[in-house]
Amino acid sequence: MRPALTALSAAVALALSAAPTAVAQDPGRWLLTGASSVPNSYGQGLTSDPDEANLY
């Protein structure tokens, strides 16, 4: 009887301690207020090494 009670207690404790899954769904509150295009040759954040012609 005691092993069954221990197993039951462990199962109940495990079931109660399980965390629910998080919901990562977009609530739909975003509103697009504007947009702009960037040319393909735009290189913000890029740098080069002129001696070796490397682009980082």
PDB file with SEQRES, HELIX, SHEET and CRYST1 records, atoms N, CA, C and O in Angstrom:
SEQRES   1 A   56  MET ARG PRO ALA LEU THR ALA LEU SER ALA ALA VAL ALA          
SEQRES   2 A   56  LEU ALA LEU SER ALA ALA PRO THR ALA VAL ALA GLN ASP          
SEQRES   3 A   56  PRO GLY ARG TRP LEU LEU THR GLY ALA SER SER VAL PRO          
SEQRES   4 A   56  ASN SER TYR GLY GLN GLY LEU THR SER ASP PRO ASP GLU          
SEQRES   5 A   56  ALA ASN LEU TYR                                              
HELIX    1 AA1 ARG A    2  SER A   17  1                                  16    
SHEET    1 AA1 2 SER A  48  ASP A  49  0                                        
SHEET    2 AA1 2 ASN A  54  LEU A  55 -1                                        
CRYST1    1.000    1.000    1.000  90.00  90.00  90.00 P 1           1          
ATOM      1  N   MET A   1       0.826  -1.192   0.000  1.00  0.00           N  
ATOM      2  CA  MET A   1       0.000   0.000   0.000  1.00  0.00           C  
ATOM      3  C   MET A   1       0.871   1.257   0.000  1.00  0.00           C  
ATOM      4  O   MET A   1       0.551   2.229  -0.684  1.00  0.00           O  
ATOM      5  N   ARG A   2       1.953   1.243   0.751  1.00  0.00           N  
ATOM      6  CA  ARG A   2       2.808   2.426   0.863  1.00  0.00           C  
ATOM      7  C   ARG A   2       3.471   2.815  -0.465  1.00  0.00           C  
ATOM      8  O   ARG A   2       3.503   4.004  -0.781  1.00  0.00           O  
ATOM      9  N   PRO A   3       4.007   1.863  -1.265  1.00  0.00           N  
ATOM     10  CA  PRO A   3       4.596   2.256  -2.552  1.00  0.00           C  
ATOM     11  C   PRO A   3       3.570   2.881  -3.499  1.00  0.00           C  
ATOM     12  O   PRO A   3       3.896   3.797  -4.254  1.00  0.00           O  
ATOM     13  N   ALA A   4       2.328   2.384  -3.456  1.00  0.00           N  
ATOM     14  CA  ALA A   4       1.292   2.949  -4.312  1.00  0.00           C  
ATOM     15  C   ALA A   4       0.964   4.378  -3.888  1.00  0.00           C  
ATOM     16  O   ALA A   4       0.751   5.246  -4.734  1.00  0.00           O  
ATOM     17  N   LEU A   5       0.923   4.621  -2.589  1.00  0.00           N  
ATOM     18  CA  LEU A   5       0.652   5.968  -2.081  1.00  0.00           C  
ATOM     19  C   LEU A   5       1.788   6.922  -2.437  1.00  0.00           C  
ATOM     20  O   LEU A   5       1.544   8.076  -2.788  1.00  0.00           O  
ATOM     21  N   THR A   6       3.018   6.446  -2.347  1.00  0.00           N  
ATOM     22  CA  THR A   6       4.171   7.266  -2.713  1.00  0.00           C  
ATOM     23  C   THR A   6       4.144   7.603  -4.192  1.00  0.00           C  
ATOM     24  O   THR A   6       4.407   8.743  -4.574  1.00  0.00           O  
ATOM     25  N   ALA A   7       3.831   6.629  -5.021  1.00  0.00           N  
ATOM     26  CA  ALA A   7       3.756   6.851  -6.463  1.00  0.00           C  
ATOM     27  C   ALA A   7       2.627   7.812  -6.797  1.00  0.00           C  
ATOM     28  O   ALA A   7       2.785   8.680  -7.656  1.00  0.00           O  
ATOM     29  N   LEU A   8       1.501   7.669  -6.136  1.00  0.00           N  
ATOM     30  CA  LEU A   8       0.368   8.558  -6.359  1.00  0.00           C  
ATOM     31  C   LEU A   8       0.714   9.986  -5.933  1.00  0.00           C  
ATOM     32  O   LEU A   8       0.395  10.947  -6.633  1.00  0.00           O  
ATOM     33  N   SER A   9       1.363  10.111  -4.792  1.00  0.00           N  
ATOM     34  CA  SER A   9       1.767  11.440  -4.314  1.00  0.00           C  
ATOM     35  C   SER A   9       2.756  12.085  -5.282  1.00  0.00           C  
ATOM     36  O   SER A   9       2.659  13.280  -5.557  1.00  0.00           O  
ATOM     37  N   ALA A  10       3.694  11.315  -5.793  1.00  0.00           N  
ATOM     38  CA  ALA A  10       4.668  11.836  -6.750  1.00  0.00           C  
ATOM     39  C   ALA A  10       3.979  12.261  -8.046  1.00  0.00           C  
ATOM     40  O   ALA A  10       4.331  13.290  -8.623  1.00  0.00           O  
ATOM     41  N   ALA A  11       3.014  11.489  -8.502  1.00  0.00           N  
ATOM     42  CA  ALA A  11       2.291  11.820  -9.733  1.00  0.00           C  
ATOM     43  C   ALA A  11       1.470  13.091  -9.559  1.00  0.00           C  
ATOM     44  O   ALA A  11       1.434  13.928 -10.461  1.00  0.00           O  
ATOM     45  N   VAL A  12       0.813  13.246  -8.416  1.00  0.00           N  
ATOM     46  CA  VAL A  12       0.025  14.451  -8.156  1.00  0.00           C  
ATOM     47  C   VAL A  12       0.936  15.669  -8.053  1.00  0.00           C  
ATOM     48  O   VAL A  12       0.614  16.729  -8.589  1.00  0.00           O  
ATOM     49  N   ALA A  13       2.073  15.529  -7.368  1.00  0.00           N  
ATOM     50  CA  ALA A  13       3.017  16.643  -7.239  1.00  0.00           C  
ATOM     51  C   ALA A  13       3.574  17.041  -8.603  1.00  0.00           C  
ATOM     52  O   ALA A  13       3.731  18.230  -8.880  1.00  0.00           O  
ATOM     53  N   LEU A  14       3.871  16.070  -9.450  1.00  0.00           N  
ATOM     54  CA  LEU A  14       4.379  16.357 -10.790  1.00  0.00           C  
ATOM     55  C   LEU A  14       3.319  17.056 -11.634  1.00  0.00           C  
ATOM     56  O   LEU A  14       3.626  17.999 -12.363  1.00  0.00           O  
ATOM     57  N   ALA A  15       2.083  16.599 -11.537  1.00  0.00           N  
ATOM     58  CA  ALA A  15       1.006  17.213 -12.323  1.00  0.00           C  
ATOM     59  C   ALA A  15       0.748  18.651 -11.879  1.00  0.00           C  
ATOM     60  O   ALA A  15       0.468  19.511 -12.714  1.00  0.00           O  
ATOM     61  N   LEU A  16       0.837  18.922 -10.593  1.00  0.00           N  
ATOM     62  CA  LEU A  16       0.574  20.273 -10.094  1.00  0.00           C  
ATOM     63  C   LEU A  16       1.744  21.225 -10.329  1.00  0.00           C  
ATOM     64  O   LEU A  16       1.557  22.442 -10.354  1.00  0.00           O  
ATOM     65  N   SER A  17       2.939  20.685 -10.499  1.00  0.00           N  
ATOM     66  CA  SER A  17       4.099  21.545 -10.683  1.00  0.00           C  
ATOM     67  C   SER A  17       4.411  21.816 -12.153  1.00  0.00           C  
ATOM     68  O   SER A  17       5.301  22.614 -12.449  1.00  0.00           O  
ATOM     69  N   ALA A  18       3.712  21.182 -13.066  1.00  0.00           N  
ATOM     70  CA  ALA A  18       3.971  21.392 -14.491  1.00  0.00           C  
ATOM     71  C   ALA A  18       3.532  22.795 -14.892  1.00  0.00           C  
ATOM     72  O   ALA A  18       2.410  23.213 -14.604  1.00  0.00           O  
ATOM     73  N   ALA A  19       4.423  23.510 -15.554  1.00  0.00           N  
ATOM     74  CA  ALA A  19       4.124  24.880 -15.985  1.00  0.00           C  
ATOM     75  C   ALA A  19       3.295  24.856 -17.267  1.00  0.00           C  
ATOM     76  O   ALA A  19       3.527  24.020 -18.140  1.00  0.00           O  
ATOM     77  N   PRO A  20       2.343  25.755 -17.381  1.00  0.00           N  
ATOM     78  CA  PRO A  20       1.566  25.821 -18.620  1.00  0.00           C  
ATOM     79  C   PRO A  20       2.421  26.382 -19.762  1.00  0.00           C  
ATOM     80  O   PRO A  20       3.405  27.080 -19.519  1.00  0.00           O  
ATOM     81  N   THR A  21       2.051  26.083 -20.977  1.00  0.00           N  
ATOM     82  CA  THR A  21       2.798  26.589 -22.119  1.00  0.00           C  
ATOM     83  C   THR A  21       2.490  28.068 -22.330  1.00  0.00           C  
ATOM     84  O   THR A  21       1.384  28.531 -22.051  1.00  0.00           O  
ATOM     85  N   ALA A  22       3.468  28.787 -22.820  1.00  0.00           N  
ATOM     86  CA  ALA A  22       3.302  30.217 -23.079  1.00  0.00           C  
ATOM     87  C   ALA A  22       2.617  30.430 -24.423  1.00  0.00           C  
ATOM     88  O   ALA A  22       2.836  29.672 -25.368  1.00  0.00           O  
ATOM     89  N   VAL A  23       1.795  31.460 -24.500  1.00  0.00           N  
ATOM     90  CA  VAL A  23       1.115  31.800 -25.740  1.00  0.00           C  
ATOM     91  C   VAL A  23       1.869  32.964 -26.370  1.00  0.00           C  
ATOM     92  O   VAL A  23       1.962  34.042 -25.782  1.00  0.00           O  
ATOM     93  N   ALA A  24       2.400  32.746 -27.553  1.00  0.00           N  
ATOM     94  CA  ALA A  24       3.185  33.776 -28.222  1.00  0.00           C  
ATOM     95  C   ALA A  24       2.453  34.305 -29.451  1.00  0.00           C  
ATOM     96  O   ALA A  24       3.074  34.571 -30.480  1.00  0.00           O  
ATOM     97  N   GLN A  25       1.174  34.453 -29.349  1.00  0.00           N  
ATOM     98  CA  GLN A  25       0.375  34.912 -30.472  1.00  0.00           C  
ATOM     99  C   GLN A  25       0.294  36.430 -30.462  1.00  0.00           C  
ATOM    100  O   GLN A  25       0.186  37.044 -29.401  1.00  0.00           O  
ATOM    101  N   ASP A  26       0.344  37.038 -31.648  1.00  0.00           N  
ATOM    102  CA  ASP A  26       0.231  38.488 -31.786  1.00  0.00           C  
ATOM    103  C   ASP A  26      -1.196  38.911 -31.438  1.00  0.00           C  
ATOM    104  O   ASP A  26      -2.150  38.413 -32.035  1.00  0.00           O  
ATOM    105  N   PRO A  27      -1.353  39.826 -30.476  1.00  0.00           N  
ATOM    106  CA  PRO A  27      -2.706  40.237 -30.090  1.00  0.00           C  
ATOM    107  C   PRO A  27      -3.384  41.147 -31.113  1.00  0.00           C  
ATOM    108  O   PRO A  27      -4.563  41.464 -30.955  1.00  0.00           O  
ATOM    109  N   GLY A  28      -2.680  41.570 -32.143  1.00  0.00           N  
ATOM    110  CA  GLY A  28      -3.291  42.377 -33.199  1.00  0.00           C  
ATOM    111  C   GLY A  28      -3.423  43.845 -32.860  1.00  0.00           C  
ATOM    112  O   GLY A  28      -4.274  44.524 -33.435  1.00  0.00           O  
ATOM    113  N   ARG A  29      -2.614  44.363 -31.949  1.00  0.00           N  
ATOM    114  CA  ARG A  29      -2.703  45.777 -31.570  1.00  0.00           C  
ATOM    115  C   ARG A  29      -1.745  46.655 -32.341  1.00  0.00           C  
ATOM    116  O   ARG A  29      -1.732  47.866 -32.122  1.00  0.00           O  
ATOM    117  N   TRP A  30      -0.929  46.093 -33.248  1.00  0.00           N  
ATOM    118  CA  TRP A  30       0.030  46.881 -34.004  1.00  0.00           C  
ATOM    119  C   TRP A  30      -0.695  47.613 -35.125  1.00  0.00           C  
ATOM    120  O   TRP A  30      -1.610  47.068 -35.742  1.00  0.00           O  
ATOM    121  N   LEU A  31      -0.283  48.842 -35.381  1.00  0.00           N  
ATOM    122  CA  LEU A  31      -0.872  49.657 -36.436  1.00  0.00           C  
ATOM    123  C   LEU A  31       0.251  50.218 -37.284  1.00  0.00           C  
ATOM    124  O   LEU A  31       1.118  50.923 -36.767  1.00  0.00           O  
ATOM    125  N   LEU A  32       0.257  49.920 -38.583  1.00  0.00           N  
ATOM    126  CA  LEU A  32       1.282  50.424 -39.485  1.00  0.00           C  
ATOM    127  C   LEU A  32       1.008  51.896 -39.759  1.00  0.00           C  
ATOM    128  O   LEU A  32      -0.035  52.248 -40.309  1.00  0.00           O  
ATOM    129  N   THR A  33       1.939  52.744 -39.378  1.00  0.00           N  
ATOM    130  CA  THR A  33       1.750  54.182 -39.553  1.00  0.00           C  
ATOM    131  C   THR A  33       2.572  54.746 -40.685  1.00  0.00           C  
ATOM    132  O   THR A  33       2.357  55.891 -41.083  1.00  0.00           O  
ATOM    133  N   GLY A  34       3.510  53.979 -41.218  1.00  0.00           N  
ATOM    134  CA  GLY A  34       4.319  54.458 -42.329  1.00  0.00           C  
ATOM    135  C   GLY A  34       5.349  53.419 -42.713  1.00  0.00           C  
ATOM    136  O   GLY A  34       5.622  52.483 -41.962  1.00  0.00           O  
ATOM    137  N   ALA A  35       5.916  53.597 -43.894  1.00  0.00           N  
ATOM    138  CA  ALA A  35       6.944  52.679 -44.371  1.00  0.00           C  
ATOM    139  C   ALA A  35       7.886  53.448 -45.276  1.00  0.00           C  
ATOM    140  O   ALA A  35       7.492  54.430 -45.903  1.00  0.00           O  
ATOM    141  N   SER A  36       9.112  53.008 -45.343  1.00  0.00           N  
ATOM    142  CA  SER A  36      10.076  53.630 -46.248  1.00  0.00           C  
ATOM    143  C   SER A  36      10.928  52.545 -46.873  1.00  0.00           C  
ATOM    144  O   SER A  36      11.160  51.494 -46.275  1.00  0.00           O  
ATOM    145  N   SER A  37      11.387  52.809 -48.069  1.00  0.00           N  
ATOM    146  CA  SER A  37      12.227  51.828 -48.751  1.00  0.00           C  
ATOM    147  C   SER A  37      13.684  52.261 -48.633  1.00  0.00           C  
ATOM    148  O   SER A  37      13.989  53.444 -48.479  1.00  0.00           O  
ATOM    149  N   VAL A  38      14.558  51.295 -48.708  1.00  0.00           N  
ATOM    150  CA  VAL A  38      15.991  51.532 -48.603  1.00  0.00           C  
ATOM    151  C   VAL A  38      16.632  50.968 -49.860  1.00  0.00           C  
ATOM    152  O   VAL A  38      16.329  49.838 -50.243  1.00  0.00           O  
ATOM    153  N   PRO A  39      17.508  51.720 -50.511  1.00  0.00           N  
ATOM    154  CA  PRO A  39      18.141  51.189 -51.728  1.00  0.00           C  
ATOM    155  C   PRO A  39      19.040  49.988 -51.427  1.00  0.00           C  
ATOM    156  O   PRO A  39      19.545  49.844 -50.314  1.00  0.00           O  
ATOM    157  N   ASN A  40      19.229  49.138 -52.421  1.00  0.00           N  
ATOM    158  CA  ASN A  40      20.043  47.937 -52.248  1.00  0.00           C  
ATOM    159  C   ASN A  40      21.494  48.262 -51.925  1.00  0.00           C  
ATOM    160  O   ASN A  40      22.178  47.456 -51.295  1.00  0.00           O  
ATOM    161  N   SER A  41      21.972  49.416 -52.341  1.00  0.00           N  
ATOM    162  CA  SER A  41      23.366  49.770 -52.096  1.00  0.00           C  
ATOM    163  C   SER A  41      23.593  50.360 -50.709  1.00  0.00           C  
ATOM    164  O   SER A  41      24.722  50.713 -50.369  1.00  0.00           O  
ATOM    165  N   TYR A  42      22.555  50.471 -49.914  1.00  0.00           N  
ATOM    166  CA  TYR A  42      22.665  51.048 -48.574  1.00  0.00           C  
ATOM    167  C   TYR A  42      23.402  50.079 -47.674  1.00  0.00           C  
ATOM    168  O   TYR A  42      23.009  48.916 -47.572  1.00  0.00           O  
ATOM    169  N   GLY A  43      24.477  50.534 -47.008  1.00  0.00           N  
ATOM    170  CA  GLY A  43      25.296  49.625 -46.219  1.00  0.00           C  
ATOM    171  C   GLY A  43      25.518  50.103 -44.801  1.00  0.00           C  
ATOM    172  O   GLY A  43      26.667  50.187 -44.368  1.00  0.00           O  
ATOM    173  N   GLN A  44      24.478  50.418 -44.065  1.00  0.00           N  
ATOM    174  CA  GLN A  44      24.638  50.863 -42.686  1.00  0.00           C  
ATOM    175  C   GLN A  44      25.240  49.745 -41.846  1.00  0.00           C  
ATOM    176  O   GLN A  44      24.798  48.598 -41.917  1.00  0.00           O  
ATOM    177  N   GLY A  45      26.233  50.080 -41.065  1.00  0.00           N  
ATOM    178  CA  GLY A  45      26.836  49.113 -40.180  1.00  0.00           C  
ATOM    179  C   GLY A  45      27.931  48.286 -40.828  1.00  0.00           C  
ATOM    180  O   GLY A  45      28.511  47.423 -40.170  1.00  0.00           O  
ATOM    181  N   LEU A  46      28.228  48.521 -42.086  1.00  0.00           N  
ATOM    182  CA  LEU A  46      29.286  47.777 -42.758  1.00  0.00           C  
ATOM    183  C   LEU A  46      30.575  48.581 -42.725  1.00  0.00           C  
ATOM    184  O   LEU A  46      30.555  49.812 -42.725  1.00  0.00           O  
ATOM    185  N   THR A  47      31.669  47.885 -42.696  1.00  0.00           N  
ATOM    186  CA  THR A  47      32.979  48.518 -42.757  1.00  0.00           C  
ATOM    187  C   THR A  47      33.878  47.675 -43.635  1.00  0.00           C  
ATOM    188  O   THR A  47      33.602  46.499 -43.871  1.00  0.00           O  
ATOM    189  N   SER A  48      34.941  48.268 -44.115  1.00  0.00           N  
ATOM    190  CA  SER A  48      35.846  47.534 -44.998  1.00  0.00           C  
ATOM    191  C   SER A  48      37.284  47.745 -44.587  1.00  0.00           C  
ATOM    192  O   SER A  48      37.614  48.688 -43.867  1.00  0.00           O  
ATOM    193  N   ASP A  49      38.124  46.859 -45.053  1.00  0.00           N  
ATOM    194  CA  ASP A  49      39.565  46.947 -44.835  1.00  0.00           C  
ATOM    195  C   ASP A  49      40.179  47.212 -46.205  1.00  0.00           C  
ATOM    196  O   ASP A  49      40.334  46.280 -46.994  1.00  0.00           O  
ATOM    197  N   PRO A  50      40.533  48.463 -46.507  1.00  0.00           N  
ATOM    198  CA  PRO A  50      41.018  48.809 -47.861  1.00  0.00           C  
ATOM    199  C   PRO A  50      42.267  48.037 -48.273  1.00  0.00           C  
ATOM    200  O   PRO A  50      42.449  47.756 -49.457  1.00  0.00           O  
ATOM    201  N   ASP A  51      43.121  47.693 -47.330  1.00  0.00           N  
ATOM    202  CA  ASP A  51      44.354  46.983 -47.683  1.00  0.00           C  
ATOM    203  C   ASP A  51      44.070  45.583 -48.237  1.00  0.00           C  
ATOM    204  O   ASP A  51      44.754  45.125 -49.153  1.00  0.00           O  
ATOM    205  N   GLU A  52      43.069  44.911 -47.685  1.00  0.00           N  
ATOM    206  CA  GLU A  52      42.783  43.545 -48.112  1.00  0.00           C  
ATOM    207  C   GLU A  52      41.459  43.429 -48.868  1.00  0.00           C  
ATOM    208  O   GLU A  52      41.081  42.335 -49.285  1.00  0.00           O  
ATOM    209  N   ALA A  53      40.765  44.526 -49.044  1.00  0.00           N  
ATOM    210  CA  ALA A  53      39.485  44.581 -49.745  1.00  0.00           C  
ATOM    211  C   ALA A  53      38.444  43.648 -49.133  1.00  0.00           C  
ATOM    212  O   ALA A  53      37.654  43.028 -49.844  1.00  0.00           O  
ATOM    213  N   ASN A  54      38.456  43.557 -47.805  1.00  0.00           N  
ATOM    214  CA  ASN A  54      37.461  42.749 -47.098  1.00  0.00           C  
ATOM    215  C   ASN A  54      36.293  43.622 -46.679  1.00  0.00           C  
ATOM    216  O   ASN A  54      36.470  44.803 -46.378  1.00  0.00           O  
ATOM    217  N   LEU A  55      35.125  43.057 -46.661  1.00  0.00           N  
ATOM    218  CA  LEU A  55      33.918  43.755 -46.230  1.00  0.00           C  
ATOM    219  C   LEU A  55      33.395  43.039 -44.999  1.00  0.00           C  
ATOM    220  O   LEU A  55      33.142  41.835 -45.041  1.00  0.00           O  
ATOM    221  N   TYR A  56      33.229  43.770 -43.899  1.00  0.00           N  
ATOM    222  CA  TYR A  56      32.774  43.191 -42.645  1.00  0.00           C  
ATOM    223  C   TYR A  56      31.382  43.664 -42.328  1.00  0.00           C  
ATOM    224  O   TYR A  56      30.819  43.283 -41.301  1.00  0.00           O  
TER     225      TYR A  56                                                      
END                                                                             
